[in-house]
Amino acid sequence: MTVSRLTARPVTAPVARYGTLEHGFGSRPEARTVTYVDGTSGRTVHVHHARLERLSPGTEYLYLAAHEGATPDSGTFRTAPRGRRPFTFTSFGDQSAPQVTWAASGTPALDANSTPATKDIVTGVEQVAPLFHLLNGDLCYANLDVDRVRTWNNFFTNNTRSARFRPWMPAAGNHEIEKANGPLGLGAYQTYFALPSTETDPELAGLWYAFTVGSVRVPS
C-alpha cells in the first residue's frame, strides 16, 4: 500500500506511521518526495509517497501521514484476502473535479467539465465500501483548464473522502496528457500516483501496471 500526501511547498521529514488495532503504530517508513513543475503556471507541486510493506492479508490497518510542523492526516484500509475469497470493487471513469469557481486574468469561470455529480460518485463508492476502486482514465480534465494545479487539488480533495480508506487505482487517459508537463505530457499523473509499475524507463513509469487481489489479477 502507498500513502500519498500533497503539499504546496517543500516540507521536512515526511513520514507515515501504520499498524493494527492490536499492535498500534509499529512501523514508520519515510516518504519519498517527488515533484513536477506545471508547464502552464510554473508552480512546483510536491507529492510525498510512503510505501507500507510487510502487510498481512485480510487485515485492517490504521495509518498517519505527517511531516514536521503539520497536523497528521489519518485513515484506515483493509488488505486483500488470501486465496479464493469474495471481495467487492467499484469502477468508474471520466469523473472530473467538483464544481468550483476560479478567476484567471480577472475572468470568473468554471473548471472544465465540472458537475456536482463528481461528489456523488465518491459518496456512491463509499456506500458500496469496496475493497478498492478502479479509476478508468480522464480523471479530472485538468488539461482543459487554465489553472491545472488547482483542478488536480480539487480532484484529490473530493476523492480523499474515499481514498483515505481504500485504494483508488487509476489508469491514464488522453486527458491526463498536459502540454509542457514532461516528455509525454504525463508528468502530473506520474507524480501524483505511485503505482506498482515494473517499467524501468522513467518516461513510462506508472503508465502500465497490474496488481493481484486474492486469486484475481487486475491489469491496468
Disulfide bonds with the S-S distance in Angstrom:
none
